[in-house]
Every structure is written in structure tokens, then in C-alpha cells.
Amino acid sequence: MSQLTAKGLATKARIVAAAADLVFKQGVAGTSIEEVRKAAGVSGSQMTHYFEDKRALIRAVVTHQADTILAVHQELGKLDSFVALDAWANLNIQQQRLRQCEGGCLLGSVAAEVVECDAQARANAERGFERWEAVLRDGLTAMRERGDLRPEADPDQLALALLAAVQGGALLTQARRDAAPLEAALNVALAHVRSLAA
Amino acid sequence: MSQLTAKGLATKARIVAAAADLVFKQGVAGTSIEEVRKAAGVSGSQMTHYFEDKRALIRAVVTHQADTILAVHQELGKLDSFVALDAWANLNIQQQRLRQCEGGCLLGSVAAEVVECDAQARANAERGFERWEAVLRDGLTAMRERGDLRPEADPDQLALALLAAVQGGALLTQARRDAAPLEAALNVALAHVRSLAA
């Protein structure tokens, strides 16, 4: 498996994307390998070639969802101003509304399902959250260095709190089918960041 | 089932408590009806008598976890002062530390696993979160009425943000096996509440 051809890599990526889509809609427990195989349009032997079992596939899904979120953040650009942070919060809220508040966070929902079942999947989720947090922390650090935020602003704490607001807000939004919890969580976390403006 | 004897109610409660315990440690997908039956010390026919299938049992687990959290809040007393809110936050953080940051939130972790699989379980989770939110909202409303919080403080928004901080903080804490995310999330949400002091 260490020497996948370009075609092999594409097939593997197609399987992971199909699995991520199904898991987001139906959960890990509600998604079978057979459904993923059909959705990806591959044979049983191809499935087994790329992923020895469901556990291996789900681990890849966790990392895939983190990659998807990071790609969106890449497009969004640096989160190093109050305007950029507001746009980021609005994007998170808009995404939930577009999905009728179903599914929760791409990464958080699958993470919650696997974190106590599989140590490697937990480690992948931790790594995904860390990468996301780093985007927020880098932006906040730049704001402090530029003097937009006062020196006592703690980018580590603020980044964690913003990410937790997204995660908790998304779960409550998912349970309630209403974006109000995510809006409230982000409003409050961002109000605190703004209170640290220089 | 509408006319359970006291003994029947006790047996049913024992099954739900055993299921809640196993689901918290292993997740819904990782817990079988047979494991629950053994842990509760009941027969197969008793299991089927009280819960026709796993789905029915998990719905009861969701409500049981909400009841457990509400009972703790009952003991804690009203959350209608800054001192009480700080004690509440510290209790949440302490609970995670005592559990080595495993398992996440009693209600949030099971809610995340079932919300897209079963509409009734989702409704039970929503109701559980609402009851929890109401405890926070009632305390914040009392603080505003007493004049501890300024009139522009919005108890609905603040209660949602505090609950989201617990949920998101607990998930990140669970993924990282470290209480720092929960601490950061609660510190930031409470700092905002404090900024609204009269």
C-alpha cells in the first residue's frame, strides 16, 4: 500500500469521500462497508485492498473531514482581524442553515462517535482539532502582535474557546434543528475577543 | 407497560442505569443488549419486556443522562450569582479530571451518537439540553432582575453560550484527554457574563 499509483490514490480518495458523506448523514454505526462500496462504485476486492476493515476506513474519514475544514479555512484566508473572525463565524452559521441544521460539525460529529472506541481514530480527531485550532491561534497571535489585541489576550485560550463554541454550538444546533445555539455561542466568544481590543 | 409495579419500575431503572454506564464507556455502537442484560442482572425475557429493542433502550438512556445531570444541578442549587456560576464551571472541569477526561459529557456524548439515527432519541436529547439550559437561564434571569446583571444581558443567549461551552469544551477535552479546552471555553463564556455585571 506504500506505493499507490495515481489511479490507486484517486480510487482510495473516492472511497474515503463516499464514506465521509454517508457517515455525516447516517453516523458511523448506521453506515456499512457495503453502502460505501456501492456509493464509491468500487468492487469488494478494491475496498479490501485499500481498507482492511471499517475501523481503518473510519480513521481515514476523520482525517478527511479535518482536511475538508482546513481547505475551507485556506480559502477563507487568515483569521487575523475582527472582520475576518466575524466572517468566519457567519460562515459557520450559514453552513448549518444550508444543511437545515442537520449533521452537526463535519469533524466533531464523527469524532464524538469514535473517540472512545478506537485510540487511533481519537488521535486523528485530536490532530484534526489541533490543526483547526492552530488556524485560529495564528490569527489571534497576529492580532496581538500587530496591537489589535491587548498584550494580556491569550491566543491559546481564545482559540480553544472559539473552537469549543463551534463544537458545542453545532451539537446543540443539531439536536434542536435551529442555528440559535451556534449563533449564541459564537456571539459570546467573539464578544469576549472584542473586549480585548487595544 | 403502563402499569408497572414498584418492583417492575426498579428493574427497568436498573436496566437503564446499566445501559447508560456501558454506553458512556463504550459508545452506543460498542454496547450490545446482551452486555446490558448481564450488567443489569436480568433475564432475556425481562429485557424484552421492558425494552422491545436497542433503540427503545437508548432513547431511555438519553433521558436518564439528562435526569442525572439535572439531579446534580438540583443539589448544586440555583445558579443565580457569579459565585454559583464559578462553582458550576469548576464542578464541570473537576468531573472531567476525575474521569481522566474520558467519555465527554454524559448527555452530549450519547446525543452526538444518536441524533441523526433516530428522531425520537434526537427529541429526547433536545428536551434534555432544554431542561439544562433552563437551569442556567433561570439563574441568569434572577441575576438580571436583582440587578447583578445589566438590563441588556440576554439570559437566553448567555445560557445557550454557557451550555455550548460545556458541550464543545467536553468534546475537545475528550479528544485531547486534557481539560484545558473545557477550562478555556468556560473561562471565556463566564468572562463575558461578568462583563455584563451592573
Interface residues (C-beta under 8 A of the other chain):
Chain A: K25 Q26 G27 V28 A29 G30 E102 G103 G104 G108 S109 A111 A112 E113 V114 V115 E116 C117 R122 A125 E126 F129 D156 Q157 L158 L160 A161 L163 A164 A165 V166 Q167 G168 G169 A170 L171 L172 Q174 A175 R176 R177 A180 P181 L182 A184 A185 N187 V188 A189 A191 H192 S195
Chain B: K25 Q26 G27 V28 A29 G30 E102 G103 G104 G108 S109 A111 A112 E113 V114 V115 E116 C117 R122 A125 E126 F129 D156 Q157 L158 L160 A161 L163 A164 A165 V166 Q167 G168 G169 A170 L171 L172 Q174 A175 R176 R177 A180 P181 L182 A184 A185 N187 V188 A189 A191 H192 S195
